[in-house]
């Protein structure tokens, strides 16, 4: 990234469950100054670039980009086709990522990833017909690792998760992480827990937590994004 650019990194996921779009706002200096441009680079979950596109819009307007036409090359993991969106535009611009999950709509600012020895600490309620998907995005060029520790009851198991350079990963908190422990108190009902994420390499890793509350049928499930750290 040059001094004269703004760069943001987001997790991007494909339909049918997810719908993704990008909003680009110009700064005061750019307002009314002809046309503004943004460079979009899209990487699959293994960090391979699957698309690169430049979009233009009037400098005095908020640019809106429907991402679906550009993400058909994303690979599936955990039932979701997903990847990493890198956005670069002139200095002074701002990026917002709009994601529809089921019937919920969430707006994300550019999260600040954690890297070597940096930590983020987030609350979450586990159990009680809830499921959680941990989303990780490596914004660096090299493979990175992040330690995920979950505190609940008198337990605090920890896992080390790896993400390829420019890649992404989704991890089921209950189905992959907690299912591997020998203490299942979280299955008996809603339980307050805390997740701590600590970077282990210089490669910065950002992400978010998506909660699914089970309904009487799959079309009644409720999705929402609880956190993006940074």
C-alpha positions in Angstrom: 0.0 0.0 0.0 1.4 3.4 -0.9 1.1 6.5 1.3 -1.6 7.9 -1.1 -4.0 4.9 -0.8 -6.6 3.5 1.6 -6.6 -0.3 1.9 -9.2 -2.5 3.6 -9.7 -6.2 4.0 -13.0 -8.1 4.5 -14.3 -11.6 4.6 -16.6 -12.3 1.6 -19.1 -15.1 1.2 -21.4 -16.2 -1.7 -25.1 -16.9 -2.0 -27.5 -18.4 -1.2 -27.0 -17.8 2.5 -24.8 -14.7 2.2 -25.2 -11.6 0.0 -22.3 -9.2 -0.1 -21.7 -5.6 -1.3 -19.2 -2.8 -0.9 -19.8 0.9 -0.2 -17.0 3.3 -1.0 -17.3 6.9 0.3 -15.0 9.7 -0.9 -13.3 12.1 1.4 -14.0 15.9 1.4 -11.0 16.5 -0.9 -12.4 14.1 -3.5 -16.0 15.3 -3.4 -17.0 16.7 -6.7 -13.6 16.0 -8.2 -14.6 14.0 -11.3 -14.7 10.2 -10.9 -13.3 8.0 -8.1 -11.8 4.6 -8.5 -11.5 1.5 -6.3 -9.4 -1.6 -7.0 -11.0 -4.9 -5.8 -8.9 -8.0 -5.4 -10.7 -11.3 -4.4 -8.8 -14.3 -3.1 -10.2 -17.8 -2.5 -9.8 -19.5 0.9 -6.4 -20.8 0.0 -5.1 -17.3 -0.9 -5.3 -17.7 -4.7 -6.5 -14.6 -6.5 -9.7 -15.4 -8.4 -10.6 -11.9 -9.6 -9.4 -8.3 -9.9 -11.5 -5.5 -11.0 -11.5 -1.7 -11.0 -14.8 0.1 -10.3 -15.5 3.8 -11.0 -18.2 6.1 -9.7 -18.9 9.9 -9.5 -16.6 11.6 -6.9 -19.5 13.2 -5.1 -21.4 10.0 -4.6 -21.1 6.9 -2.4 -20.0 4.0 -4.7 -22.1 0.8 -4.4 -20.7 -2.5 -5.7 -22.6 -5.7 -5.8 -19.9 -8.3 -5.3 -21.9 -11.4 -6.4 -20.7 -11.1 -10.1 -17.1 -11.2 -9.0 -17.0 -14.1 -6.5 -18.1 -17.1 -8.5 -14.6 -18.6 -8.3 -14.6 -19.0 -4.5 -14.1 -22.4 -3.0 -16.4 -24.2 -0.5 -15.5 -24.9 3.1 -17.9 -25.9 5.8 -20.8 -25.5 3.4 -19.9 -21.9 2.5 -18.1 -20.5 -0.5 -15.9 -17.8 0.9 -12.7 -15.8 0.6 -10.9 -12.5 1.2 -11.7 -9.1 -0.3 -9.0 -6.5 -0.5 -10.1 -3.0 -1.5 -7.6 -0.2 -2.5 -8.7 3.3 -3.3 -7.3 6.9 -3.0 -6.4 8.4 0.3 -9.3 9.9 2.2 -11.9 7.4 0.9 -13.7 5.1 3.3 -14.9 1.5 2.9 -17.9 -0.2 4.4 -18.8 -3.8 3.8 -22.5 -4.7 3.7 -23.4 -8.4 4.3 -26.8 -10.0 4.3 -27.0 -13.2 6.4 -30.4 -14.8 6.1 -32.8 -12.0 7.0 -30.2 -9.9 8.9 -28.1 -7.0 7.4 -24.8 -6.0 8.9 -22.4 -3.2 8.0 -18.7 -3.7 8.8 -15.9 -1.1 9.0 -12.4 -2.3 8.1 -11.4 -4.5 11.1 -8.0 -4.2 12.6 -6.4 -7.6 12.6 -4.2 -9.1 15.4 -0.7 -10.2 14.7 2.3 -11.4 16.8 1.4 -11.2 20.6 -1.6 -8.9 20.0 -4.9 -10.1 21.4 -8.7 -9.5 21.1 -11.1 -10.6 23.8 -14.8 -11.1 22.9 -17.9 -12.3 24.9 -20.3 -14.9 23.5 -23.2 -17.0 24.8 -22.8 -20.7 23.9 -25.4 -23.4 24.0 -29.2 -22.7 24.2 -29.9 -23.7 20.5 -27.0 -21.4 19.3 -24.2 -22.3 16.9 -21.2 -20.1 16.1 -19.0 -19.8 13.1 -15.6 -18.3 13.5 -14.4 -16.5 10.4 -10.7 -15.8 9.9 -9.0 -13.7 7.2 -5.2 -13.4 6.7 -4.4 -10.0 5.3 -0.7 -10.8 4.9 1.2 -12.6 2.2 2.6 -15.4 4.4 0.8 -18.1 6.3 -0.3 -17.0 9.8 -1.4 -18.6 13.0 -3.8 -17.4 15.7 -4.5 -18.9 19.1 -8.1 -19.2 20.0 -8.9 -19.8 23.7 -12.5 -20.2 25.0 -13.3 -19.5 28.7 -16.5 -21.1 30.0 -17.3 -22.4 33.4 -14.0 -23.5 34.9 -12.6 -24.5 31.5 -10.3 -22.6 29.1 -9.2 -24.9 26.2 -7.0 -23.4 23.5 -6.5 -24.2 19.8 -4.0 -22.9 17.2 -5.6 -22.2 13.9 -3.6 -21.6 10.6 -4.7 -19.4 7.7 -2.8 -19.3 4.3 -1.4 -16.0 3.2 -4.3 -13.9 1.7 -6.6 -16.8 2.5 -9.6 -17.3 4.8 -11.0 -20.0 7.0 -14.3 -20.8 8.7 -14.4 -22.8 11.9 -17.5 -24.2 13.8 -17.0 -23.2 17.4 -19.3 -26.0 18.7 -18.8 -28.6 16.0 -15.0 -28.4 15.6 -13.5 -26.7 18.7 -15.8 -27.5 21.7 -16.7 -30.9 20.4 -13.0 -31.9 20.8 -13.0 -31.2 24.6 -14.0 -33.6 27.4 -16.3 -31.1 29.2 -19.7 -30.6 27.6 -21.3 -28.2 30.1 -22.2 -25.9 27.2 -24.6 -28.5 25.8 -26.9 -28.3 28.8 -28.1 -24.7 28.2 -27.1 -21.2 27.5 -23.7 -20.4 29.1 -21.7 -17.2 29.1 -18.3 -17.6 27.5 -15.4 -15.5 26.3 -13.1 -16.0 23.4 -9.5 -14.7 23.3 -7.6 -14.4 20.0 -3.9 -14.0 20.0 -1.6 -13.6 17.0 1.3 -16.0 16.9 3.0 -14.8 13.7 3.7 -11.4 12.0 0.9 -12.1 9.5 -2.1 -10.1 10.6 -5.4 -12.0 11.0 -8.8 -10.5 11.3 -12.2 -11.9 11.5 -15.7 -12.1 13.0 -18.2 -14.4 14.7 -21.5 -15.3 13.1 -24.2 -16.7 15.4 -27.0 -19.0 14.2 -30.1 -19.5 16.4 -31.9 -22.7 15.5 -35.6 -22.3 14.6 -38.3 -25.0 14.2 -37.1 -25.5 10.6 -34.0 -24.3 8.7 -35.9 -21.4 7.0 -36.7 -20.1 10.5 -33.1 -20.0 11.7 -31.9 -16.6 12.7 -28.4 -15.4 11.8 -26.5 -12.4 13.0 -22.9 -11.2 13.2 -21.9 -10.7 16.8 -18.4 -9.3 16.5 -15.6 -8.3 14.2 -12.4 -7.6 16.2 -10.0 -4.7 15.9 
